[in-house]
């Protein structure tokens, strides 16, 4: 069934990477993943609303808001992919980048 049974102990699949990290890194990676997914969904909502709002006579989000949501969403998802494929301190740092990016987009576009 397996051609190379000597390499079964290697960490070639994503689940094995998470199993080798400490609880703090795994928790932070999980939090940053949820935030990246949330920003991706929020970005889709902003883009759809900006497209349909003028047709309905509503102001809707402007092009700057759409730009920052799309840019932040791409950065957050890309950083999360790297965080999921990294281990240890590197995964921690990429997760912090995701959390910071989501925080900046939310603060700049929603709370200011």
N, C-alpha and C positions, 0 to 999 in steps of 0.2 A: 504494500500500500504506500509506504513512504520510501522513496529512493535513498534519501540521505538521513538516516535516523540519528547520526551523530550530531547533527545541527539542530535537533529539536529543543535543546536547552538555550539556544540563542534567542536574543530579544529582537526578533524580526517583525513582530506584529504589535499594533498600537496598544493593546491591553497589557502587554508585558512592560512597556515603558512606564505606564501609570503604576504598575505594581511595584516598580523599583523606587519610585519617588516617595518622599515622606508625606505624612498626612497634610501638612500645611500646604505643600506644593500642589497636591491633588485637589484640596479644597479651593485654593486660589484659582487653579485651572478650571475647576467646575464653575466657580462664580464668574470668571471672565468669559467662559463659554456661554453662560446664560445671558450675560450682558451683551456680548457680541451678537447673539441670536436676536435678542430684543431690539438692538439698534438696527439690525437688518430688517426686521419686521416693521419697525417705525419708519425706516427709510422708504420702504415700499408704500406704506400708507401716505407719507408726505408726497411722494411722486404721483400717486394716483389722485390724491386730493388736488394737487396743483394742476393736474391735467383736466379734471372734471369741474373744478370750482368756477372757472370763468363761464362755462356753458350754462351754469345754473345761476349766474349773476352774483356769485360770492367772491370775496377778495381772495381767499386761499393763501397758501404760503408763496412767497416770492421766489425768484430764481436763485437768490443768494442762499435762502434756507434749503432749497433742494440741493444746491451744490455742496453745502457743508454736510448735509445728511448723507449724501452719496459718498463724498470723500471720506467722512468719518466711518461710514459703514464698511467701505472697502478696506480701509486701514485696520479697523477692528477685526474683521473676519480674517484678513491675511495674517495679522499678528496672532490670532487665536490658532490658526492652522499651524504656524511655526511653534507656538507654545505647546500644542498637542503632540508635536513630533519631537520636542526637546525634553531634556531631563534636568533635574536639579535647579541650580541657580539660573540657568538660561531659561528654563520654563517659567520660573518665578518672574524674571524680568520681562519676558514677553507678555505674561499675564498682567503685569502692572501697566504695560503699554496699552493693552486692551482697556483696562479699567480707566486709565487716564483719558484715553481717546473718547470713550463713552461719556465720561464726566464732562469733558470740555464741550462736546456736542450738545449734551443736555443743558449745561449751564448757559452756553452762548446762544442757543436757539430756542430754549423753552423758558428759562428762568431769568433772563436778563431783560 
